Amino acid sequence: MIDNKLNKYFWDVDLKQIDEKNNYFFIIERVLNFGNEEAVKWVRKTYSSKNLLEVIKKSRNLDKKTRNFWKIILDPV
């Protein structure tokens, strides 16, 4: 279940309808784009680096600066 503290980042959806496993791409994308430090910590604890890298590489909704920042952090090669 998504932490209630993250409600503000999902203003346009019903959190009860979001499955943490099946909707990981959407959740990671939203938190990386809009989340604060606490939200990002939750995402990094909840999802693998593999999931995060997948979103960073494939997302069409991530801000360019956000994508570059996380690519450097998670995939420094």
MOPAC internal coordinates of N, CA, C and O (Angstrom, degrees):
PM7 1SCF
backbone

  N    0.0000 0     0.00 0     0.00 0    0    0    0
  C    1.4554 1     0.00 0     0.00 0    1    0    0
  C    1.5322 1   109.64 1     0.00 0    2    1    0
  O    1.2310 1   121.13 1   -40.48 1    3    2    1
  N    1.2958 1   115.45 1   139.52 1    3    2    1
  C    1.4567 1   120.70 1   179.54 1    5    3    2
  C    1.5264 1   109.51 1   -70.83 1    6    5    3
  O    1.2310 1   120.97 1   -45.51 1    7    6    5
  N    1.3076 1   115.75 1   134.49 1    7    6    5
  C    1.4589 1   122.67 1   179.29 1    9    7    6
  C    1.5325 1   109.43 1   -57.73 1   10    9    7
  O    1.2310 1   120.44 1   -47.63 1   11   10    9
  N    1.3260 1   116.76 1   132.37 1   11   10    9
  C    1.4675 1   121.69 1  -179.13 1   13   11   10
  C    1.5270 1   113.05 1   -59.70 1   14   13   11
  O    1.2310 1   120.31 1   156.26 1   15   14   13
  N    1.3076 1   117.02 1   -23.74 1   15   14   13
  C    1.4648 1   120.24 1   178.90 1   17   15   14
  C    1.5306 1   111.71 1   -67.62 1   18   17   15
  O    1.2310 1   120.60 1   166.51 1   19   18   17
  N    1.3276 1   116.47 1   -13.49 1   19   18   17
  C    1.4639 1   120.95 1  -178.95 1   21   19   18
  C    1.5244 1   112.43 1   -93.99 1   22   21   19
  O    1.2310 1   119.80 1  -178.58 1   23   22   21
  N    1.3115 1   117.99 1     1.42 1   23   22   21
  C    1.4746 1   122.13 1  -178.46 1   25   23   22
  C    1.5206 1   113.07 1   -49.39 1   26   25   23
  O    1.2310 1   120.40 1   138.91 1   27   26   25
  N    1.3152 1   116.83 1   -41.09 1   27   26   25
  C    1.4622 1   120.38 1  -174.53 1   29   27   26
  C    1.5216 1   113.45 1   -64.39 1   30   29   27
  O    1.2310 1   120.17 1   160.64 1   31   30   29
  N    1.3168 1   117.28 1   -19.36 1   31   30   29
  C    1.4619 1   120.59 1   179.54 1   33   31   30
  C    1.5278 1   112.72 1   -88.69 1   34   33   31
  O    1.2310 1   121.04 1   172.42 1   35   34   33
  N    1.3158 1   115.61 1    -7.58 1   35   34   33
  C    1.4679 1   121.80 1  -179.06 1   37   35   34
  C    1.5236 1   108.87 1  -123.65 1   38   37   35
  O    1.2310 1   121.11 1  -129.92 1   39   38   37
  N    1.3274 1   115.47 1    50.08 1   39   38   37
  C    1.4525 1   123.07 1  -175.31 1   41   39   38
  C    1.5248 1   113.39 1   -63.25 1   42   41   39
  O    1.2310 1   119.92 1   156.29 1   43   42   41
  N    1.3089 1   117.76 1   -23.71 1   43   42   41
  C    1.4607 1   121.56 1  -172.56 1   45   43   42
  C    1.5234 1   114.48 1  -103.43 1   46   45   43
  O    1.2310 1   120.21 1  -174.96 1   47   46   45
  N    1.3269 1   117.20 1     5.04 1   47   46   45
  C    1.4638 1   120.63 1  -178.95 1   49   47   46
  C    1.5167 1   111.10 1  -134.26 1   50   49   47
  O    1.2310 1   120.96 1   -20.97 1   51   50   49
  N    1.3183 1   115.76 1   159.03 1   51   50   49
  C    1.4590 1   121.99 1   175.29 1   53   51   50
  C    1.5241 1   107.53 1   -87.38 1   54   53   51
  O    1.2310 1   120.05 1   -65.89 1   55   54   53
  N    1.3151 1   117.51 1   114.11 1   55   54   53
  C    1.4614 1   121.29 1  -176.92 1   57   55   54
  C    1.5255 1   112.78 1   -59.38 1   58   57   55
  O    1.2310 1   120.39 1   153.87 1   59   58   57
  N    1.3134 1   116.87 1   -26.13 1   59   58   57
  C    1.4649 1   120.24 1   178.96 1   61   59   58
  C    1.5232 1   111.28 1   -67.66 1   62   61   59
  O    1.2310 1   120.49 1   158.82 1   63   62   61
  N    1.3082 1   116.67 1   -21.18 1   63   62   61
  C    1.4667 1   121.37 1  -178.80 1   65   63   62
  C    1.5313 1   112.87 1   -91.77 1   66   65   63
  O    1.2310 1   120.26 1   174.03 1   67   66   65
  N    1.3178 1   117.10 1    -5.97 1   67   66   65
  C    1.4631 1   120.81 1  -177.99 1   69   67   66
  C    1.5230 1   109.30 1   -95.94 1   70   69   67
  O    1.2310 1   121.43 1   -55.04 1   71   70   69
  N    1.3189 1   114.87 1   124.96 1   71   70   69
  C    1.4584 1   121.23 1   176.30 1   73   71   70
  C    1.5280 1   108.01 1   -94.57 1   74   73   71
  O    1.2310 1   120.56 1   -54.17 1   75   74   73
  N    1.3098 1   116.54 1   125.83 1   75   74   73
  C    1.4626 1   122.33 1  -175.55 1   77   75   74
  C    1.5314 1   112.70 1   -58.23 1   78   77   75
  O    1.2310 1   120.53 1   143.24 1   79   78   77
  N    1.3175 1   116.59 1   -36.76 1   79   78   77
  C    1.4675 1   119.98 1  -178.15 1   81   79   78
  C    1.5238 1   111.88 1   -82.71 1   82   81   79
  O    1.2310 1   120.27 1   131.82 1   83   82   81
  N    1.3139 1   117.08 1   -48.18 1   83   82   81
  C    1.4624 1   120.67 1  -176.12 1   85   83   82
  C    1.5209 1   113.61 1   -73.13 1   86   85   83
  O    1.2310 1   119.98 1   152.87 1   87   86   85
  N    1.3180 1   117.65 1   -27.13 1   87   86   85
  C    1.4625 1   122.16 1  -177.41 1   89   87   86
  C    1.5238 1   112.67 1  -108.23 1   90   89   87
  O    1.2310 1   120.65 1  -153.49 1   91   90   89
  N    1.3388 1   116.36 1    26.51 1   91   90   89
  C    1.4608 1   120.42 1  -176.29 1   93   91   90
  C    1.5334 1   112.21 1   -58.07 1   94   93   91
  O    1.2310 1   120.09 1   142.57 1   95   94   93
  N    1.3256 1   117.43 1   -37.43 1   95   94   93
  C    1.4610 1   120.71 1  -176.98 1   97   95   94
  C    1.5313 1   110.02 1   -61.67 1   98   97   95
  O    1.2310 1   120.87 1   130.75 1   99   98   97
  N    1.3149 1   115.94 1   -49.25 1   99   98   97
  C    1.4658 1   122.02 1   179.18 1  101   99   98
  C    1.5263 1   111.35 1   -61.56 1  102  101   99
  O    1.2310 1   120.41 1   135.49 1  103  102  101
  N    1.3125 1   116.82 1   -44.51 1  103  102  101
  C    1.4675 1   121.45 1  -177.57 1  105  103  102
  C    1.5292 1   110.68 1   -64.29 1  106  105  103
  O    1.2310 1   120.35 1   130.76 1  107  106  105
  N    1.3106 1   116.94 1   -49.24 1  107  106  105
  C    1.4647 1   120.99 1  -179.73 1  109  107  106
  C    1.5241 1   110.46 1   -61.40 1  110  109  107
  O    1.2310 1   121.03 1   133.86 1  111  110  109
  N    1.3056 1   115.63 1   -46.14 1  111  110  109
  C    1.4659 1   121.11 1  -179.62 1  113  111  110
  C    1.5265 1   111.29 1   -57.26 1  114  113  111
  O    1.2310 1   120.65 1   132.46 1  115  114  113
  N    1.3061 1   116.37 1   -47.54 1  115  114  113
  C    1.4650 1   120.99 1  -177.38 1  117  115  114
  C    1.5217 1   111.23 1   -65.39 1  118  117  115
  O    1.2310 1   120.49 1   136.14 1  119  118  117
  N    1.3209 1   116.67 1   -43.86 1  119  118  117
  C    1.4659 1   119.84 1  -177.74 1  121  119  118
  C    1.5259 1   111.18 1   -69.79 1  122  121  119
  O    1.2310 1   119.77 1   139.43 1  123  122  121
  N    1.3214 1   118.04 1   -40.57 1  123  122  121
  C    1.4636 1   118.83 1   178.67 1  125  123  122
  C    1.5226 1   111.58 1   -64.84 1  126  125  123
  O    1.2310 1   120.28 1   146.03 1  127  126  125
  N    1.3141 1   117.07 1   -33.97 1  127  126  125
  C    1.4658 1   120.51 1   179.46 1  129  127  126
  C    1.5232 1   113.11 1   -75.49 1  130  129  127
  O    1.2310 1   119.95 1   139.67 1  131  130  129
  N    1.3275 1   117.69 1   -40.33 1  131  130  129
  C    1.4641 1   120.56 1  -169.52 1  133  131  130
  C    1.5256 1   115.37 1  -121.81 1  134  133  131
  O    1.2310 1   120.17 1   167.56 1  135  134  133
  N    1.3204 1   117.28 1   -12.44 1  135  134  133
  C    1.4590 1   120.58 1  -171.67 1  137  135  134
  C    1.5095 1   115.28 1   -73.49 1  138  137  135
  O    1.2310 1   121.74 1   -24.21 1  139  138  137
  N    1.3145 1   114.27 1   155.79 1  139  138  137
  C    1.4628 1   120.85 1   174.45 1  141  139  138
  C    1.5346 1   108.41 1   -90.57 1  142  141  139
  O    1.2310 1   120.44 1     5.46 1  143  142  141
  N    1.3076 1   116.76 1  -174.54 1  143  142  141
  C    1.4618 1   121.63 1  -176.55 1  145  143  142
  C    1.5317 1   111.63 1   -58.89 1  146  145  143
  O    1.2310 1   120.50 1   136.99 1  147  146  145
  N    1.3134 1   116.66 1   -43.01 1  147  146  145
  C    1.4650 1   121.24 1  -179.76 1  149  147  146
  C    1.5376 1   111.11 1   -62.77 1  150  149  147
  O    1.2310 1   120.17 1   138.23 1  151  150  149
  N    1.3166 1   117.27 1   -41.77 1  151  150  149
  C    1.4636 1   121.76 1   179.58 1  153  151  150
  C    1.5234 1   110.92 1   -65.52 1  154  153  151
  O    1.2310 1   120.61 1   137.62 1  155  154  153
  N    1.3225 1   116.44 1   -42.38 1  155  154  153
  C    1.4610 1   120.32 1   179.66 1  157  155  154
  C    1.5254 1   110.64 1   -65.73 1  158  157  155
  O    1.2310 1   120.16 1   141.13 1  159  158  157
  N    1.3160 1   117.29 1   -38.87 1  159  158  157
  C    1.4702 1   120.46 1   176.39 1  161  159  158
  C    1.5197 1   110.21 1   -60.30 1  162  161  159
  O    1.2310 1   120.28 1   138.17 1  163  162  161
  N    1.3262 1   117.08 1   -41.83 1  163  162  161
  C    1.4632 1   120.91 1   178.78 1  165  163  162
  C    1.5275 1   110.41 1   -62.00 1  166  165  163
  O    1.2310 1   120.21 1   135.02 1  167  166  165
  N    1.3210 1   117.20 1   -44.98 1  167  166  165
  C    1.4650 1   121.22 1  -179.74 1  169  167  166
  C    1.5302 1   110.54 1   -63.12 1  170  169  167
  O    1.2310 1   120.25 1   136.46 1  171  170  169
  N    1.3041 1   117.13 1   -43.54 1  171  170  169
  C    1.4694 1   120.10 1  -178.70 1  173  171  170
  C    1.5200 1   111.73 1   -67.94 1  174  173  171
  O    1.2310 1   120.22 1   150.22 1  175  174  173
  N    1.3309 1   117.19 1   -29.78 1  175  174  173
  C    1.4567 1   121.49 1   177.52 1  177  175  174
  C    1.5339 1   110.60 1   -77.39 1  178  177  175
  O    1.2310 1   120.62 1   146.37 1  179  178  177
  N    1.3262 1   116.43 1   -33.63 1  179  178  177
  C    1.4628 1   121.88 1  -173.82 1  181  179  178
  C    1.5267 1   112.88 1   -84.05 1  182  181  179
  O    1.2310 1   120.25 1   145.00 1  183  182  181
  N    1.3167 1   117.13 1   -35.00 1  183  182  181
  C    1.4643 1   121.38 1  -174.43 1  185  183  182
  C    1.5214 1   111.64 1  -118.32 1  186  185  183
  O    1.2310 1   121.10 1   -26.11 1  187  186  185
  N    1.3173 1   115.51 1   153.89 1  187  186  185
  C    1.4612 1   120.90 1  -178.74 1  189  187  186
  C    1.5306 1   110.82 1   -77.29 1  190  189  187
  O    1.2310 1   121.36 1   -17.85 1  191  190  189
  N    1.3096 1   115.00 1   162.15 1  191  190  189
  C    1.4719 1   120.28 1   175.37 1  193  191  190
  C    1.5235 1   109.98 1   -61.81 1  194  193  191
  O    1.2310 1   120.53 1   147.21 1  195  194  193
  N    1.3178 1   116.58 1   -32.79 1  195  194  193
  C    1.4665 1   121.40 1   177.40 1  197  195  194
  C    1.5263 1   110.36 1   -60.79 1  198  197  195
  O    1.2310 1   120.06 1   135.29 1  199  198  197
  N    1.3446 1   117.50 1   -44.71 1  199  198  197
  C    1.4686 1   121.52 1   177.67 1  201  199  198
  C    1.5266 1   110.66 1   -63.26 1  202  201  199
  O    1.2310 1   120.74 1   136.28 1  203  202  201
  N    1.3164 1   116.18 1   -43.72 1  203  202  201
  C    1.4593 1   120.51 1  -179.52 1  205  203  202
  C    1.5261 1   111.06 1   -62.89 1  206  205  203
  O    1.2310 1   120.39 1   134.62 1  207  206  205
  N    1.3165 1   116.87 1   -45.38 1  207  206  205
  C    1.4655 1   120.38 1   179.50 1  209  207  206
  C    1.5236 1   111.89 1   -63.29 1  210  209  207
  O    1.2310 1   120.65 1   142.23 1  211  210  209
  N    1.3227 1   116.36 1   -37.77 1  211  210  209
  C    1.4635 1   120.05 1   177.75 1  213  211  210
  C    1.5245 1   110.58 1   -59.27 1  214  213  211
  O    1.2310 1   121.01 1   133.38 1  215  214  213
  N    1.3181 1   115.68 1   -46.62 1  215  214  213
  C    1.4639 1   120.30 1   179.71 1  217  215  214
  C    1.5241 1   110.41 1   -63.66 1  218  217  215
  O    1.2310 1   120.47 1   134.70 1  219  218  217
  N    1.3093 1   116.70 1   -45.30 1  219  218  217
  C    1.4632 1   120.99 1  -178.67 1  221  219  218
  C    1.5271 1   111.44 1   -60.58 1  222  221  219
  O    1.2310 1   120.49 1   140.45 1  223  222  221
  N    1.3006 1   116.68 1   -39.55 1  223  222  221
  C    1.4616 1   120.50 1  -177.36 1  225  223  222
  C    1.5240 1   113.47 1   -79.25 1  226  225  223
  O    1.2310 1   119.94 1   149.55 1  227  226  225
  N    1.3456 1   117.73 1   -30.45 1  227  226  225
  C    1.4622 1   120.37 1  -172.48 1  229  227  226
  C    1.5268 1   115.26 1  -106.00 1  230  229  227
  O    1.2310 1   119.93 1   161.44 1  231  230  229
  N    1.3002 1   117.74 1   -18.56 1  231  230  229
  C    1.4667 1   120.25 1  -174.30 1  233  231  230
  C    1.5212 1   112.60 1   -65.25 1  234  233  231
  O    1.2310 1   121.48 1   -41.17 1  235  234  233
  N    1.3103 1   114.77 1   138.83 1  235  234  233
  C    1.4617 1   120.94 1   174.04 1  237  235  234
  C    1.5330 1   110.54 1   -99.97 1  238  237  235
  O    1.2310 1   120.66 1   176.43 1  239  238  237
  N    1.3136 1   116.35 1    -3.57 1  239  238  237
  C    1.4579 1   120.82 1  -175.46 1  241  239  238
  C    1.5211 1   114.28 1  -106.74 1  242  241  239
  O    1.2310 1   119.89 1   172.08 1  243  242  241
  N    1.3119 1   117.81 1    -7.92 1  243  242  241
  C    1.4601 1   119.18 1   179.16 1  245  243  242
  C    1.5239 1   110.22 1   -74.74 1  246  245  243
  O    1.2310 1   121.43 1   -42.76 1  247  246  245
  N    1.2946 1   114.87 1   137.24 1  247  246  245
  C    1.4524 1   122.09 1   173.44 1  249  247  246
  C    1.5322 1   108.48 1   -60.67 1  250  249  247
  O    1.2310 1   120.14 1   -36.32 1  251  250  249
  N    1.3250 1   117.34 1   143.68 1  251  250  249
  C    1.4676 1   121.54 1  -176.65 1  253  251  250
  C    1.5307 1   111.92 1   -57.99 1  254  253  251
  O    1.2310 1   120.04 1   137.22 1  255  254  253
  N    1.3211 1   117.53 1   -42.78 1  255  254  253
  C    1.4616 1   121.11 1   179.62 1  257  255  254
  C    1.5275 1   110.76 1   -65.29 1  258  257  255
  O    1.2310 1   121.06 1   139.93 1  259  258  257
  N    1.3240 1   115.58 1   -40.07 1  259  258  257
  C    1.4645 1   120.58 1   179.06 1  261  259  258
  C    1.5212 1   109.99 1   -63.20 1  262  261  259
  O    1.2310 1   120.85 1   132.87 1  263  262  261
  N    1.3238 1   115.99 1   -47.13 1  263  262  261
  C    1.4688 1   121.02 1   179.65 1  265  263  262
  C    1.5284 1   110.45 1   -58.65 1  266  265  263
  O    1.2310 1   119.71 1   131.92 1  267  266  265
  N    1.3166 1   118.16 1   -48.08 1  267  266  265
  C    1.4641 1   121.45 1  -178.68 1  269  267  266
  C    1.5245 1   112.09 1   -63.80 1  270  269  267
  O    1.2310 1   120.43 1   138.07 1  271  270  269
  N    1.3137 1   116.78 1   -41.93 1  271  270  269
  C    1.4638 1   121.22 1   178.58 1  273  271  270
  C    1.5203 1   110.55 1   -58.48 1  274  273  271
  O    1.2310 1   120.58 1   127.64 1  275  274  273
  N    1.3412 1   116.50 1   -52.36 1  275  274  273
  C    1.4617 1   119.87 1  -176.23 1  277  275  274
  C    1.5149 1   112.49 1   -70.48 1  278  277  275
  O    1.2310 1   120.09 1   150.02 1  279  278  277
  N    1.3016 1   117.43 1   -29.98 1  279  278  277
  C    1.4640 1   119.81 1   175.92 1  281  279  278
  C    1.5217 1   110.06 1   -64.00 1  282  281  279
  O    1.2310 1   120.22 1   138.54 1  283  282  281
  N    1.3109 1   117.18 1   -41.46 1  283  282  281
  C    1.4680 1   121.57 1   177.57 1  285  283  282
  C    1.5380 1   110.56 1   -64.68 1  286  285  283
  O    1.2310 1   120.40 1   137.68 1  287  286  285
  N    1.3116 1   116.84 1   -42.32 1  287  286  285
  C    1.4639 1   121.44 1  -178.26 1  289  287  286
  C    1.5195 1   111.96 1   -67.89 1  290  289  287
  O    1.2310 1   120.55 1   135.66 1  291  290  289
  N    1.3283 1   116.55 1   -44.34 1  291  290  289
  C    1.4698 1   120.50 1  -170.78 1  293  291  290
  C    1.5352 1   114.74 1   -98.27 1  294  293  291
  O    1.2310 1   120.40 1   158.33 1  295  294  293
  N    1.3104 1   116.84 1   -21.67 1  295  294  293
  C    1.4647 1   120.33 1  -175.52 1  297  295  294
  C    1.5316 1   109.05 1  -137.67 1  298  297  295
  O    1.2310 1   120.29 1  -112.95 1  299  298  297
  N    1.3400 1   117.05 1    67.05 1  299  298  297
  C    1.4661 1   120.67 1  -171.71 1  301  299  298
  C    1.5305 1   115.12 1   -71.51 1  302  301  299
  O    1.2310 1   119.74 1   177.75 1  303  302  301
  N    1.3141 1   118.09 1    -2.25 1  303  302  301
  C    1.4739 1   120.40 1  -177.87 1  305  303  302
  C    1.4990 1   111.56 1   -72.22 1  306  305  303
  O    1.2310 1   120.10 1   180.00 1  307  306  305

